[in-house]
């Protein structure tokens, strides 16, 4: 893993210490933990979606050193409490669900481990050996208490009730998990990339179905009762009509979107009538934070003259002229190697940041 450059170590409670440092290979910020227990995730192993990844780990003098990725632009969730809402709660609980699927527990969840990164939230500390008795149920209780104790949030009353149930649940791994009072948290499936969908013919384990019934019958009955209640008042009938109109509009827009996506689109029109070629821009090594894409050379007539910052990458970038392009990516005071692109033939661009440890003095 090599030596790291770091600032003063902040005060930390034993047995796990934490410090911020810089990776000498990439020059990027990392978080280093030092503790007595071995890590629960290896470098490169899948981490829960929404958790900072383990970059390196090793044993030194009977202590384990684990380094995690981080982002300089991330802010502690405690500093932006007013932005915390029900969606963030669901996202954090999804992280725990994904951790349970991977068979990994955290063991050290506090409000200090939660970060705001753009519109999303991130969890720090997965993979660190916090305690041998860590469990996902204990993690749920810990994260619920952390969110409940955070003042000034926009978490609604029903979600706070759900968090109170989680916070009061036993920490034992074989304890039953409390049921969610809200369909949004109880019935929402995990994101598609996380779990492969499986179709099961039949009711859930332990469920009973009367002859002629289907597993969806209770849902149909609840829906029918809800519609009947709505139709009992003029306001309810107005809302039903408005809902039906919105559903119809969504279906029409979705159909148009699918039809347009199926049409061949080698190029897209831009504001001044020029032709835009969409290029997939990536940066290496993998795992770097977003960098600025800067034009070094562009074809004659392009609006993107030399020195123009196109935006942050990696992402798909539209270019307005065919011909020879040269770009570089910049992150803080670091620059990638220049790369050349020939349009319309090339449709992908890779910008490589050199290893700072091999740079000439």
QUIVENFEN-V284543 format. One record per pair of residues at least 4 apart in sequence whose C-alpha atoms are under 8 Angstrom apart, sorted by the first residue. I is the first residue (numbers start at 1). J is the second residue. Records with the same first field share a line. If there is no record, write none. Layout:
BEGIN
I = J ; J
END
This chain:
BEGIN
1 = 56 ; 57 ; 58
3 = 24
4 = 21 ; 22 ; 23 ; 24
5 = 21 ; 22 ; 23 ; 24
6 = 19 ; 20 ; 21 ; 22
7 = 19 ; 20 ; 21
8 = 19
9 = 18 ; 19 ; 20
10 = 18 ; 19
12 = 16 ; 17 ; 18
13 = 17
15 = 35 ; 36 ; 130
16 = 33 ; 34 ; 35 ; 36 ; 130
17 = 33 ; 34 ; 35
18 = 31 ; 32 ; 33 ; 34
19 = 31 ; 32 ; 33
20 = 29 ; 30 ; 31 ; 32
21 = 29 ; 30 ; 31 ; 32
22 = 27 ; 28 ; 29 ; 30
23 = 27 ; 28 ; 29 ; 30
24 = 28 ; 356 ; 357
25 = 355 ; 356 ; 357
26 = 355 ; 356
27 = 356
28 = 288
29 = 69 ; 70 ; 71 ; 72
30 = 67 ; 68 ; 69 ; 70 ; 71
31 = 67 ; 68 ; 69 ; 70
32 = 65 ; 66 ; 67 ; 68
33 = 64 ; 65 ; 66 ; 67 ; 128
34 = 63 ; 64 ; 65 ; 66
35 = 63 ; 64 ; 65 ; 129 ; 130
36 = 62 ; 63 ; 64 ; 129
37 = 63 ; 64 ; 129 ; 130 ; 131 ; 132
38 = 64 ; 128 ; 129
39 = 57 ; 64 ; 66 ; 127 ; 128 ; 129
40 = 104 ; 126 ; 127 ; 128 ; 129
41 = 45 ; 47 ; 54 ; 104 ; 126 ; 127 ; 128
42 = 54 ; 56 ; 57 ; 127
43 = 53 ; 54 ; 55 ; 56 ; 57
44 = 53 ; 54 ; 55
45 = 54
46 = 102
47 = 51 ; 52 ; 53 ; 54 ; 99 ; 102 ; 126
48 = 95 ; 96 ; 98 ; 99 ; 102
49 = 95 ; 98 ; 194
50 = 92 ; 95 ; 121 ; 122 ; 123
51 = 95 ; 122 ; 123 ; 124 ; 125 ; 126
52 = 68 ; 69 ; 70 ; 122 ; 123 ; 124 ; 125 ; 126
53 = 68 ; 69 ; 126 ; 127
54 = 66 ; 67 ; 68 ; 69 ; 126 ; 127
55 = 66 ; 67 ; 68 ; 69
56 = 66 ; 67 ; 68
57 = 64 ; 65 ; 66 ; 67
58 = 64 ; 65 ; 66
59 = 63 ; 64 ; 65
60 = 64 ; 65
66 = 127 ; 128
68 = 124 ; 125
70 = 74
71 = 117 ; 289
73 = 117
74 = 115 ; 116 ; 117 ; 118
75 = 79 ; 80 ; 115 ; 116 ; 117
76 = 80 ; 112 ; 113 ; 114 ; 115 ; 116
77 = 81 ; 84 ; 111 ; 112 ; 114 ; 115 ; 116 ; 121
78 = 111 ; 112 ; 114 ; 150
80 = 84 ; 116
81 = 150 ; 151 ; 152 ; 153
82 = 152 ; 153 ; 154
83 = 153 ; 154
84 = 88 ; 89 ; 153 ; 154 ; 155
85 = 89 ; 153 ; 154 ; 155 ; 156
86 = 90 ; 154 ; 155 ; 156 ; 159
87 = 91
88 = 92 ; 120 ; 121
89 = 93 ; 155
90 = 94 ; 185
91 = 95 ; 120 ; 121
92 = 96 ; 121 ; 122 ; 123
93 = 97 ; 140
94 = 98 ; 190
95 = 99
96 = 100 ; 136 ; 139 ; 140
97 = 101 ; 190
98 = 102 ; 190 ; 194
99 = 103 ; 104 ; 105 ; 136
100 = 104 ; 105 ; 136
104 = 127 ; 136
105 = 126 ; 134 ; 135 ; 136 ; 139
106 = 125 ; 126 ; 127 ; 128 ; 130 ; 134 ; 135 ; 136 ; 139
107 = 129 ; 130 ; 131 ; 133 ; 134 ; 135 ; 138 ; 139
108 = 125 ; 130 ; 131 ; 139
109 = 113 ; 125 ; 139 ; 142 ; 143
110 = 114 ; 142 ; 143 ; 146
111 = 143 ; 146 ; 147 ; 150
113 = 123 ; 124 ; 125
114 = 121 ; 122 ; 123 ; 124
115 = 121 ; 122 ; 123 ; 124
116 = 120 ; 121 ; 122
117 = 121 ; 122
130 = 134
134 = 138 ; 139
135 = 139 ; 171 ; 172 ; 173
136 = 140 ; 173
137 = 141 ; 169 ; 170 ; 171 ; 172 ; 173 ; 177
138 = 142 ; 170 ; 171 ; 172 ; 173
139 = 143
140 = 144 ; 166 ; 167
141 = 145 ; 166 ; 167 ; 168 ; 169 ; 170 ; 171
142 = 146 ; 167
143 = 147 ; 167
144 = 148 ; 163 ; 164 ; 166 ; 167
145 = 149 ; 163 ; 164 ; 167
146 = 150
147 = 163
148 = 160 ; 163 ; 164
155 = 159 ; 160
156 = 160
157 = 161
158 = 162 ; 181 ; 182
159 = 163 ; 182
160 = 164
161 = 165 ; 181
162 = 166 ; 180 ; 181 ; 182
163 = 167
164 = 168
165 = 169 ; 178
166 = 177 ; 178
169 = 175 ; 177 ; 178
170 = 175
171 = 175
179 = 186
180 = 185 ; 186
181 = 186
182 = 186
183 = 187 ; 188
184 = 188
190 = 194 ; 195
191 = 195
192 = 196 ; 197
202 = 215
203 = 207 ; 208 ; 209 ; 214 ; 215
209 = 213 ; 214 ; 215
213 = 217
216 = 220
217 = 221
218 = 222
219 = 223
220 = 224
221 = 225
222 = 226
223 = 227
224 = 228
225 = 229
226 = 230
227 = 231
228 = 232
229 = 233 ; 236
230 = 235 ; 236 ; 237 ; 239 ; 240
231 = 236 ; 237 ; 240
232 = 236 ; 237
233 = 237
234 = 238
235 = 239
236 = 240
237 = 241
238 = 242
239 = 243
240 = 244
241 = 245
242 = 246
243 = 247
244 = 248
245 = 249
246 = 250
247 = 251
248 = 252
249 = 253
250 = 254
251 = 255
252 = 256
253 = 257
254 = 258
255 = 259
256 = 260
257 = 261
258 = 262
259 = 263
266 = 277
267 = 275 ; 276 ; 277 ; 278
268 = 275 ; 276 ; 277 ; 278
269 = 273 ; 274 ; 275 ; 276
270 = 274 ; 275 ; 276 ; 320
274 = 320 ; 321
275 = 319 ; 320 ; 321
276 = 318 ; 319 ; 320 ; 321
277 = 318 ; 319 ; 320 ; 321 ; 322 ; 343 ; 344 ; 347
278 = 316 ; 317 ; 318 ; 319 ; 347
279 = 316 ; 317 ; 318 ; 319 ; 346 ; 347 ; 348 ; 349
280 = 314 ; 315 ; 316 ; 317 ; 347 ; 348 ; 349
281 = 313 ; 314 ; 315 ; 316 ; 317 ; 348 ; 349 ; 350 ; 351
282 = 313 ; 314 ; 315 ; 348 ; 349 ; 350 ; 351
283 = 288 ; 313 ; 314 ; 329 ; 350 ; 351 ; 352 ; 353
284 = 288 ; 350 ; 351 ; 352 ; 353
285 = 352 ; 353
290 = 312 ; 313 ; 314 ; 331
291 = 312 ; 313 ; 314 ; 329 ; 330 ; 331
292 = 309 ; 310 ; 311 ; 312 ; 313 ; 329 ; 330 ; 331
293 = 309 ; 310 ; 311 ; 312 ; 313 ; 327 ; 328 ; 329 ; 330
294 = 306 ; 307 ; 308 ; 309 ; 310 ; 311 ; 327 ; 328 ; 329 ; 330
295 = 304 ; 305 ; 306 ; 307 ; 308 ; 309 ; 310 ; 325 ; 326 ; 327 ; 328
296 = 305 ; 306 ; 307 ; 325 ; 326 ; 327 ; 328
297 = 305 ; 306 ; 324 ; 325 ; 326 ; 327
298 = 302 ; 304 ; 305 ; 306 ; 323 ; 324 ; 325 ; 326
299 = 321 ; 322 ; 323 ; 324 ; 325
300 = 321
301 = 321
302 = 320 ; 321
303 = 320
304 = 308 ; 310 ; 320
310 = 317
321 = 343
322 = 342 ; 343 ; 344
323 = 342 ; 343 ; 344
324 = 340 ; 341 ; 342 ; 343
325 = 340 ; 341 ; 342 ; 343
326 = 338 ; 339 ; 340 ; 341
327 = 338 ; 339 ; 340
328 = 335 ; 336 ; 337 ; 338 ; 339 ; 351
329 = 335 ; 336 ; 337 ; 338 ; 351
330 = 334 ; 335 ; 336
331 = 335
334 = 353
335 = 353
336 = 351 ; 352 ; 353 ; 354
337 = 351 ; 352 ; 353 ; 354
338 = 351
339 = 349 ; 350 ; 351
340 = 349
341 = 346 ; 349
342 = 346
343 = 347
354 = 358 ; 359
355 = 359
END
